[in-house]
Amino acid sequence: MDFRFSEEEEGFRSELKGYLDKNVTQEFKDELAAQGAAEAGGASADTVGPHHASLIKKMYEDGWATPGWPKEYGGMGMTGMKAFVFSEEISKAGIQIPGGGGMGLIGNTIYRVGSDEQKEEWLPKIMNGEVSTILGYSEPGAGTDLAGLATRAVQDGDEYVINGQKIFNSGAHRGTHEWLLARTDPEAPKHRGLSVFLVPMSSPGITVRPLYTMGDGRTNETFFDNVRVPVQNLIGEKNRGWYHVAIALDFERVSIGGQYVALKGQFDRMVGYAKNTAHNGGTVSQIPWVRDKLAWVGMQLEAVHLFTYRTAWMVSAGLVPNYEASASKILGTEIKQHIADIGMEIMGLHGLLKKGDKRAQFDGEQEKDWRNGIFLRFGGGANEAQRDIIARRGLGLPR
C-alpha cells in the first residue's frame, strides 16, 4: 500500500498553490479576517464579501471551480484524489465556494441518477453558482428515522403539489433551490414511497423561519403550503428517492469527515498555546497530562486524514463510500469535539471567555469552537446511527 500522492497529483497541488499565491490578494485576506471576527462576535455571515466573490468568479472563469466533474458538464474531469487536493488547498486559503455542497453532494448525485436532460439542465447551473442547493430532509417527527417523513408531493397534471415542513434546514434563507425529499406514494413501505425534487425557493407558498444554534449558526424551519413544481424537477426515478438521497448523504458524510485542514488549524493553535504559555518555571507543554492528551489528539487527527484519503480514493475509483463515509464522519466530528474539550481543560477558565474580553485567548475562538463542536455529532446523521451503518453494512452484523 502506497500512502503517497502520485507525481501527477503532487504536480497538480503545486500548480494550484501557484494559482492561489497569484490570485489570493491581501484585500481578500483582510476581508476574511474581518468576517471571522464578525462571526466570532455572534454575527451570522450569509454571503461572502466582495473580494471573496471576485476571487470565486475568477476561479469559475479560469476553470478551477469543479475539478472533479466531467468535462462534458463544465468540469475539469479530474480524479477524486485531485479533487480532494483541490479541497485541501482552497480550505487552507480560506476560500468558500458557493454551492459547495451542491457540487459535492447534489451534483454528484444528479450525475449518477439524473436523466441526460437533468444533467444538462442542472449541472452547469450548480457549477457556475447560478443554483445553490440546500438539503430538505429532517422534519419535526422524522430525524434519524428519515424514512418516516410526512411531507407530501402529489402529482397534479404536469406539476407536483408539495405540502409539509422541514426543520434544521440550514441555508434555506439564502439558497436558490431545495433538494427536497417528499412522500409520493403513501401506500408503499416507508422507504419505497419517497421521491426527491429540486424546489426553487422563490416558489409561492414557501415560508422560512430562523432557528439559531448554540454555536451562533443559523439553521431554519421551512414550511411548504401548496408549493407547485414542474414534473421535470423530480430527480431520478419516482419513489426511488430514498436511494438517491442515500447517495447524497454518503457524499455529505465524506465532506463532513473531511475537515482535516480546519481541525489541524485548531490543533496547531492549541499546541502553540501550550508551548508558549508559562507554568511553574516552564511551559504548559511540559505538563505530562497535557503532553499525553495532545499526543493522543494528534494521532487521532492523522487517522482522520487517512480515512479522508480513503474515501477520496473510492470516489476516484468510481465508487460511492457508504459505511466508509460513516466512519470518516464519526472520526472527523468526534475529534473536533475532543480538540475543543481538551482545549478547555488546558486553558482552564480562560477558555470560557468570549470575544471582547481582553483576557480571552485567540480572541474568544476557543469558547466558540466548543459550542460549535457539538452540532456535527448529530448533524448529517447522528453518530449513533452511523455506528449502526458500520455494524450492518461494514461488519455484516444483524439489525
Residue, then its C-alpha position, 0 to 999 in steps of 0.5 A: m500500500d502506497f500512502r503517497f500522492s502520485e507525481e501527477e497529483e503532487g504536480f497538480r497541488s503545486e500548480l494550484k498553490g501557484y494559482l492561489d499565491k497569484n490570485v489570493t490578494q491581501e484585500f481578500k485576506d483582510e476581508l476574511a479576517a474581518q468576517g471571522a471576527a464578525e462571526a466570532g462576535g455572534a454575527s451570522a455571515d450569509t454571503v461572502g464579501p466582495h473580494h471573496a466573490s471576485l476571487i470565486k468568479k475568477m476561479y469559475e472563469d479560469g476553470w478551477a471551480t469543479p475539478g472533479w466533474p466531467k468535462e462534458y458538464g463544465g468540469m475539469g474531469m479530474t480524479g477524486m484524489k485531485a479533487f480532494v487536493f483541490s479541497e485541501e488547498i482552497s480550505k487552507a486559503g480560506i476560500q468558500i465556494p458557493g454551492g459547495g455542497g451542491m457540487g459535492l453532494i447534489g451534483n454528484t448525485i444528479y450525475r449518477v441518477g439524473s436523466d441526460e436532460q437533468k444533467e444538462e439542465w442542472l449541472p452547469k447551473i450548480m457549477n457556475g453558482e447560478v443554483s445553490t442547493i440546500l438539503g430538505y430532509s429532517e422534519p419535526g417527527a422524522g430525524t434519524d428515522l428519515a424514512g418516516l417523513a410526512t411531507r407530501a408531493v402529489q402529482d397534479g397534471d404536469e406539476y407536483v403539489i408539495n405540502g409539509q415542513k422541514i426543520f434544521n434546514s440550514g441555508a434555506h434563507r439564502g439558497t436558490h433551490e431545495w433538494l427536497l425529499a417528499r412522500t409520493d406514494p403513501e401506500a408503499p413501505k416507508h422507504r419505497g414511497l419517497s421521491v426527491f425534487l429540486v424546489p426553487m425557493s422563490s416558489p409561492g407558498i414557501t415560508v422560512r423561519p430562523l432557528y439559531t444554534m448554540g454555536d451562533g449558526r443559523t439553521n431554519e424551519t421551512f414550511f411548504d403550503n401548496v408549493r407547485v413544481p414542474v414534473q421535470n424537477l423530480i430527480g431520478e426515478k419516482n419513489r426511488g428517492w430514498y436511494h438517491v438521497a442515500i447517495a447524497l448523504d454518503f457524499e455529505r458524510v465524506s465532506i463532513g469527515g473531511q475537515y482535516v485542514a480546519l481541525k489541524g488549524q485548531f490543533d496547531r493553535m492549541v499546541g502553540y498555546a501550550k508551548n508558549t504559555a508559562h507554568n511553574g518555571g516552564t511551559v504548559s507543554q511540559i505538563p505530562w497530562v497535557r503532553d499525553k492528551l495532545a499526543w493522543v489528539g494528534m494521532q487521532l487527527e492523522a487517522v482522520h486524514l487517512f480515512t479522508y484519503r480513503t474515501a477520496w480514493m473510492v470516489s476516484a475509483g468510481l465508487v460511492p463510500n457508504y459505511e466508509a463515509s460513516a466512519s470518516k464522519i464519526l472520526g472527523t466530528e468526534i475529534k473536533q469535539h475532543i480538540a475543543d474539550i481538551g482545549m478547555e481543560i488546558m486553558g482552564l477558565h480562560g477558555l470560557l471567555k468570549k470575544g471582547d474580553k481582553r483576557a480571552q485567548f485567540d480572541g474568544e475562538q476557543e469558547k466558540d469552537w466548543r459550542n460549535g463542536i457539538f452540532l456535527r455529532f448529530g448533524g448529517g446523521a447522528n453518530e449513533a446511527q452511523r455506528d449502526i451503518i458500520a455494524r450492518r453494512g461494514l461488519g455484516l452484523p444483524r439489525 
